[in-house]
Amino acid sequence: MKALFSRMINLGFHKMHRSLLIILGCILLGNLMAQDHLELKWSVEYRADGDPDKPRLAEASVPGAVQLDIAKAEGYAPYYFGENWRDYLWMEDQEFVYVTNFHKPDMKPGERLVFRSLGIDYEFEIILNGRKLLYQEGMFTPVRLDLTDLLNVNNELRIRIFPIPKKHPEPVDRSQASASVKPAVSYGWDWHPRLVPSGIWDDTWLEILPGSYLNEVSVQYTLSEELDKAFIMVEAMGKGLTACSMAWNLADSSGNKVDMGYLKSYMDRGVLYTEIANPELWWPHDHGEPYLYSYTLKLTDQSGKLLQTYSGHMGFRRVKLVMNEGAWSEPEGFPKSRSVAPIQLEINGQKIFCKGSNWVNPEIFPGIITVKRYEELLDRAVEANFNMLRIWGGGIVNKESFYEFCDQKGIMVWQEFPLACNNYEGTPEYLEVLKQESESIIRRIRKHPSLAMWSGGNELFNSWSGMTDQALAIRLLNSQCLELDPYTPFISTSPLMGMGHGHYVFRDQETGEEVYSTMLRAHNTAYTEFGMPGPSPVEILETIIPDSELWPPLPGTSWESHHAYNAWVGDTWLMMDMIEGYFGRAAKLDELVEMGQLLQSEGYKAIYEEARRQKPYCSMALNWCYNEPWPTAANNSIINWPNLPKPAFYAVRDACRPVLVSARNYKLTWMRGEEFSCQLWILNDQYRTLDPGMVKATLMAGKKVLELDSWVFGNVESNSNLEGPVLKVELPHWQSDGFTLHLEVLGHPEYTSEYTFLLSD
Amino acid sequence: MKALFSRMINLGFHKMHRSLLIILGCILLGNLMAQDHLELKWSVEYRADGDPDKPRLAEASVPGAVQLDIAKAEGYAPYYFGENWRDYLWMEDQEFVYVTNFHKPDMKPGERLVFRSLGIDYEFEIILNGRKLLYQEGMFTPVRLDLTDLLNVNNELRIRIFPIPKKHPEPVDRSQASASVKPAVSYGWDWHPRLVPSGIWDDTWLEILPGSYLNEVSVQYTLSEELDKAFIMVEAMGKGLTACSMAWNLADSSGNKVDMGYLKSYMDRGVLYTEIANPELWWPHDHGEPYLYSYTLKLTDQSGKLLQTYSGHMGFRRVKLVMNEGAWSEPEGFPKSRSVAPIQLEINGQKIFCKGSNWVNPEIFPGIITVKRYEELLDRAVEANFNMLRIWGGGIVNKESFYEFCDQKGIMVWQEFPLACNNYEGTPEYLEVLKQESESIIRRIRKHPSLAMWSGGNELFNSWSGMTDQALAIRLLNSQCLELDPYTPFISTSPLMGMGHGHYVFRDQETGEEVYSTMLRAHNTAYTEFGMPGPSPVEILETIIPDSELWPPLPGTSWESHHAYNAWVGDTWLMMDMIEGYFGRAAKLDELVEMGQLLQSEGYKAIYEEARRQKPYCSMALNWCYNEPWPTAANNSIINWPNLPKPAFYAVRDACRPVLVSARNYKLTWMRGEEFSCQLWILNDQYRTLDPGMVKATLMAGKKVLELDSWVFGNVESNSNLEGPVLKVELPHWQSDGFTLHLEVLGHPEYTSEYTFLLSD
């Protein structure tokens, strides 16, 4: 939601972000764009590593990152290639200053010139003509500074960026982020290099406003128990509102007016309480239409002159976390502990099996994430049959366009605060920043119907983080959400008791257990992180690893920098030993990649489908992870940077179809002559009953085919799975190294599934 | 903490509560007591059950309960005898009005007459001379009304008490309390009859105040990491403070001045920040001295005249809930859930094994709980070697003197909010009252060093309650505690994951499992409720059960009304079948009682000692329950109403000694000739190392004695248990029905333990 019909001056030229400024006042904008002010540009002052005494100046992209500006100015090679990312390490402890100069614009009497930024990373000061206007810690709290009374004819605006926050100099790892609200991922993770961004990372501009203007508009609602009424509160904050009229209009998705009214103003605040009957509800895309209404709020002065228009969209949904089916009857016996925490999501009274993934920063430098990137990646999420994304707490809270796309495309958002895998200790200084940042985050995101739940952060109550329910930071976040967005669920962290994180391998190299049996013994209310590594395709590997290191992959080379070795435990994430243990030694790179990607595909399929078979006790399956911030050599992601699906993406897409025939499998490798077995299921996440039918099951190896028994099944109840027979057959002595199980529902080719196995003696 | 040197007029004559008003201004009080106003008395207006049209008037005891006043006026027999409690049921849906008349007292110019009540139960209005001054829902929020400008010469003050809150007319049970902050217990529990109190339940008086006066004084502090500095904030609220001087004085326990200073006043608030070095720390009695400082705050006017003195005590302690030892390494394997919640209490950096009990209302009518009762029961808790009491959420939050005694006696308090075993649903109306009541509770109790933790309430996250972490009521309480008392731990409810509630029987009648083996397989971080029923002594039974019903005990008689039958499940709490299953048919009542009490004693001993053996993973053992609100026929309590210890009390006392020799036993009944076995332990909760020694173990049956092997043990480390050998011996063919195991540490008769077993063929 942005101010419209107020003139905007975009600082810094960044085409793709201009589109973010959903500007309806095109004529005015056109006028503005013709003005001199647009010629303004940012530079960044820095002191180069080898030349600390002499400040240098680089042209700055805004939004962007100082690291990228300097890299460009200094002629660095791409950071994603080889070991080039190390070139940036010296910047961590440096200060940088953004500088821009501008003429005082022509303004009518009473008009105000306001500097606005949606995000500056991380600790900074803003100085106008030598006078400090603001000190702020925190990248998620937008800046709004009225410069009017401080303007000269020629003005210099400086933004001083402090060194990145570090709780301590050693160890050099994510724990350095544990005293700040800086996302921890860039301090180094098992799929992210140590490369910590700084600078202006979201839209930033000068704005000429009328004497009376709106600062912030908030539209909140509650729904009646029967969902047949929406009680709406429109709230506007601004300046000089008492002397103005504020007209609110709500229109349906066809543009038909649904409601209108005038806000009553008190001081600098205006409020309207209104209600509408029988609102169209917002649904995740696989359960209905993600219906959106649009609204405008027009500010006019006493003469009736239009001063400003705010506009936005809204969707009506009720979201709850309710107890998973069967979970109330646990634990059994005495002494009795509490029941597990609820993680069954209910939208508009309908229990939804959540299928999706963990979203991570799609760029190392959030400043260069484009609207287009968000859109492409979210289109892919719909293509993957995902209805939920968990915005993992190690990364940023996304820019606005992300949530707007989720609203439109019907993708539910599990939003974490930027806390991950650390013990955020709860000093008063930290809590003060966390309070400010969380308030900014909640106020911005709560309006989105796609927002399904808040979470304090990632894996905070596990040993490697060391936080507990007693942590003041978590209690503060719970309290903040309760105050600012009480009807959206909040969980302290993930996993909670009953939910599962992991495993992250096809086969545990210590125990030898394969994913099939891990999942069969797992009894979890939700699988909110599970990984399955796969190597990146050769065309990616060639862009990140020097030719001389490409084959064979070895630790200590760029393979390792790109997470193929020693990223987590064992030889993650390439896991060459495991791959070659299944398939034998690879002769060349593309063979190895193919084998690894097959394991990733089959492994993910096994988990998603088994999680679905465990419905309704289980309510969620989100793999680790969806995308990646730079090109990795091997990773659990199903999409390579920037937006290249791995084969596993398609396997996951198929496993997440609303309806499919599925096999519960027991292992990857079978012996010739051994009795093969699998159990048949129909998985149905739709709220409709499926007709009876027949499943045909076939084993195939090349042209060799072995028919198994068919399964004639009856009705498949709405939002229910149907458990079928265990099929058994003696495996032929086929000479091939593997075979596939092909399942087909007669008359429904769209339900078809296929699984690959290895064959040995 | 009370206003002193302000004149008080106590309304209603209630000797024991007068002592609560820690009045230092004795001369003034003496003067006041001579005044006419003291002659004022309360009456209560009611409409009798059979005579609804004609209001009647009963003399009222304040504090007290309207039910008791009416019972007295109507000549009811004691409510604890037989079925007499049923006589009170008609009062539930009635209104009552307290009435008092008083003359306007002589007051100097500028003085104010203020009505104060510390608690009125539950929904009420206050009317002075026909004018409504206050409507309030909630018994824990004190009332303070300045009557000065509304006074006539003759005044009538009326307090209208609404019918008790009921969410619904049916079912008639505790769920009726689920929309209010009325303690649920009186709606009926397995050890509490349906008998719901109403009325003025805490001290209530008129007070003449000077023109400038203090309303509330709050002293809060934090301690430095090293505990060598206390940073103190003294805050006073009142009227006309700007024109006054406020002098603060802190003295140690010998009365020596430790600190002093003057509050700075702004508007009606005064603040002083100060600090002291090397404060003496408050400790639970078994780990040090419960050291208390005392302070005064003197309000003087510009001429130096003393207007008011507030005084109170304070203790310095740091309290934390930290992870139980070993709990971070759970759960193992993938998929991995969160680690359990911490329940290891740490006082001043020292981990403390908490031994204690669950405290319930010591009277059905909280208005008649006396200071003396609190003191006696808390002296007994110290005698029992208890260092913690859990103030169970089904009952009231206690009166001030309770917490003052706990401060003095060094008993840690786990304080629950008044929510228990219901689904408190979170309507805006309920949440508003809960917010008000919780704020009052926290502001009152946070000052006590004995306060060790807050809890949202009892068993809320179990199936029979149906609340979850998503409940707005729990989130609100967490938020309130965070805001008002951030450094005292808060847990959402009990049990949390990892903690255990139950079992409540010596032998599970369904599975046949005895308490010994239940505890051996239990793996809990804390045992925060475990019961063991025992019949009451004959002298109590004779006062509650008509002679004709006394023998044999039968369901459907007063035995049942007093919880011997159908109280919970099976034939709880008498469990005659089980008792007679072990001991054979009892010939008369005292035999039955003796048998049942033996099981209770041995059962409790087994649990406390096994919980202690599970230290340090286990950190707490609190039995269900300590006391009882009326005389029961059978109950899990170890003290009969009003203050009569059962044999189990002494068994528990011994099991909770800081040091003892203990046997891990495996069953109650052994066969002649069978191999008896038990394992020896030394349990040490003291922070000192015990010297090496020798344990002598003997089996005894009457005069027959069988020596077992001795155990020569080495040092017993500080705050650690020492695991000894398993002793085995073939049982002789003694003719007795039972035998005892006697353990003695040579030279330490205070460590001696004894266990009773049955012997059969």
HADDOCK unambig.tbl for C-alpha pairs under 7 A between the chains (distance, minus, plus):
assign (segid A and resid 321 and name CA) (segid B and resid 470 and name CA) 6.99 0.50 0.50
assign (segid A and resid 328 and name CA) (segid B and resid 463 and name CA) 5.19 0.50 0.50
assign (segid A and resid 329 and name CA) (segid B and resid 463 and name CA) 6.84 0.50 0.50
assign (segid A and resid 334 and name CA) (segid B and resid 501 and name CA) 6.96 0.50 0.50
assign (segid A and resid 334 and name CA) (segid B and resid 502 and name CA) 5.44 0.50 0.50
assign (segid A and resid 334 and name CA) (segid B and resid 503 and name CA) 5.08 0.50 0.50
assign (segid A and resid 335 and name CA) (segid B and resid 500 and name CA) 4.72 0.50 0.50
assign (segid A and resid 335 and name CA) (segid B and resid 501 and name CA) 4.94 0.50 0.50
assign (segid A and resid 335 and name CA) (segid B and resid 502 and name CA) 4.50 0.50 0.50
assign (segid A and resid 335 and name CA) (segid B and resid 503 and name CA) 5.34 0.50 0.50
assign (segid A and resid 335 and name CA) (segid B and resid 522 and name CA) 6.94 0.50 0.50
assign (segid A and resid 336 and name CA) (segid B and resid 500 and name CA) 5.02 0.50 0.50
assign (segid A and resid 336 and name CA) (segid B and resid 501 and name CA) 5.02 0.50 0.50
assign (segid A and resid 336 and name CA) (segid B and resid 502 and name CA) 6.28 0.50 0.50
assign (segid A and resid 337 and name CA) (segid B and resid 495 and name CA) 5.49 0.50 0.50
assign (segid A and resid 337 and name CA) (segid B and resid 496 and name CA) 6.13 0.50 0.50
assign (segid A and resid 337 and name CA) (segid B and resid 497 and name CA) 5.41 0.50 0.50
assign (segid A and resid 337 and name CA) (segid B and resid 498 and name CA) 6.06 0.50 0.50
assign (segid A and resid 337 and name CA) (segid B and resid 499 and name CA) 5.51 0.50 0.50
assign (segid A and resid 337 and name CA) (segid B and resid 500 and name CA) 4.93 0.50 0.50
assign (segid A and resid 337 and name CA) (segid B and resid 501 and name CA) 6.41 0.50 0.50
assign (segid A and resid 338 and name CA) (segid B and resid 461 and name CA) 5.53 0.50 0.50
assign (segid A and resid 338 and name CA) (segid B and resid 462 and name CA) 5.39 0.50 0.50
assign (segid A and resid 338 and name CA) (segid B and resid 495 and name CA) 5.52 0.50 0.50
assign (segid A and resid 338 and name CA) (segid B and resid 496 and name CA) 5.26 0.50 0.50
assign (segid A and resid 338 and name CA) (segid B and resid 497 and name CA) 5.36 0.50 0.50
assign (segid A and resid 339 and name CA) (segid B and resid 461 and name CA) 6.04 0.50 0.50
assign (segid A and resid 339 and name CA) (segid B and resid 462 and name CA) 5.55 0.50 0.50
assign (segid A and resid 341 and name CA) (segid B and resid 468 and name CA) 6.57 0.50 0.50
assign (segid A and resid 341 and name CA) (segid B and resid 469 and name CA) 6.59 0.50 0.50
assign (segid A and resid 342 and name CA) (segid B and resid 468 and name CA) 6.92 0.50 0.50
assign (segid A and resid 461 and name CA) (segid B and resid 338 and name CA) 5.54 0.50 0.50
assign (segid A and resid 461 and name CA) (segid B and resid 339 and name CA) 6.02 0.50 0.50
assign (segid A and resid 462 and name CA) (segid B and resid 338 and name CA) 5.39 0.50 0.50
assign (segid A and resid 462 and name CA) (segid B and resid 339 and name CA) 5.54 0.50 0.50
assign (segid A and resid 463 and name CA) (segid B and resid 328 and name CA) 5.16 0.50 0.50
assign (segid A and resid 463 and name CA) (segid B and resid 329 and name CA) 6.83 0.50 0.50
assign (segid A and resid 468 and name CA) (segid B and resid 341 and name CA) 6.57 0.50 0.50
assign (segid A and resid 468 and name CA) (segid B and resid 342 and name CA) 6.90 0.50 0.50
assign (segid A and resid 469 and name CA) (segid B and resid 341 and name CA) 6.61 0.50 0.50
assign (segid A and resid 470 and name CA) (segid B and resid 321 and name CA) 6.99 0.50 0.50
assign (segid A and resid 470 and name CA) (segid B and resid 489 and name CA) 6.35 0.50 0.50
assign (segid A and resid 470 and name CA) (segid B and resid 490 and name CA) 6.88 0.50 0.50
assign (segid A and resid 475 and name CA) (segid B and resid 479 and name CA) 6.99 0.50 0.50
assign (segid A and resid 475 and name CA) (segid B and resid 482 and name CA) 6.98 0.50 0.50
assign (segid A and resid 479 and name CA) (segid B and resid 475 and name CA) 7.00 0.50 0.50
assign (segid A and resid 479 and name CA) (segid B and resid 479 and name CA) 4.93 0.50 0.50
assign (segid A and resid 482 and name CA) (segid B and resid 475 and name CA) 6.99 0.50 0.50
assign (segid A and resid 489 and name CA) (segid B and resid 470 and name CA) 6.38 0.50 0.50
assign (segid A and resid 490 and name CA) (segid B and resid 470 and name CA) 6.90 0.50 0.50
assign (segid A and resid 495 and name CA) (segid B and resid 337 and name CA) 5.48 0.50 0.50
assign (segid A and resid 495 and name CA) (segid B and resid 338 and name CA) 5.49 0.50 0.50
assign (segid A and resid 496 and name CA) (segid B and resid 337 and name CA) 6.12 0.50 0.50
assign (segid A and resid 496 and name CA) (segid B and resid 338 and name CA) 5.24 0.50 0.50
assign (segid A and resid 497 and name CA) (segid B and resid 337 and name CA) 5.42 0.50 0.50
assign (segid A and resid 497 and name CA) (segid B and resid 338 and name CA) 5.34 0.50 0.50
assign (segid A and resid 498 and name CA) (segid B and resid 337 and name CA) 6.07 0.50 0.50
assign (segid A and resid 499 and name CA) (segid B and resid 337 and name CA) 5.50 0.50 0.50
assign (segid A and resid 500 and name CA) (segid B and resid 335 and name CA) 4.71 0.50 0.50
assign (segid A and resid 500 and name CA) (segid B and resid 336 and name CA) 5.00 0.50 0.50
assign (segid A and resid 500 and name CA) (segid B and resid 337 and name CA) 4.90 0.50 0.50
assign (segid A and resid 501 and name CA) (segid B and resid 334 and name CA) 6.95 0.50 0.50
assign (segid A and resid 501 and name CA) (segid B and resid 335 and name CA) 4.93 0.50 0.50
assign (segid A and resid 501 and name CA) (segid B and resid 336 and name CA) 5.01 0.50 0.50
assign (segid A and resid 501 and name CA) (segid B and resid 337 and name CA) 6.38 0.50 0.50
assign (segid A and resid 502 and name CA) (segid B and resid 334 and name CA) 5.42 0.50 0.50
assign (segid A and resid 502 and name CA) (segid B and resid 335 and name CA) 4.50 0.50 0.50
assign (segid A and resid 502 and name CA) (segid B and resid 336 and name CA) 6.26 0.50 0.50
assign (segid A and resid 503 and name CA) (segid B and resid 334 and name CA) 5.06 0.50 0.50
assign (segid A and resid 503 and name CA) (segid B and resid 335 and name CA) 5.33 0.50 0.50
assign (segid A and resid 522 and name CA) (segid B and resid 335 and name CA) 6.92 0.50 0.50
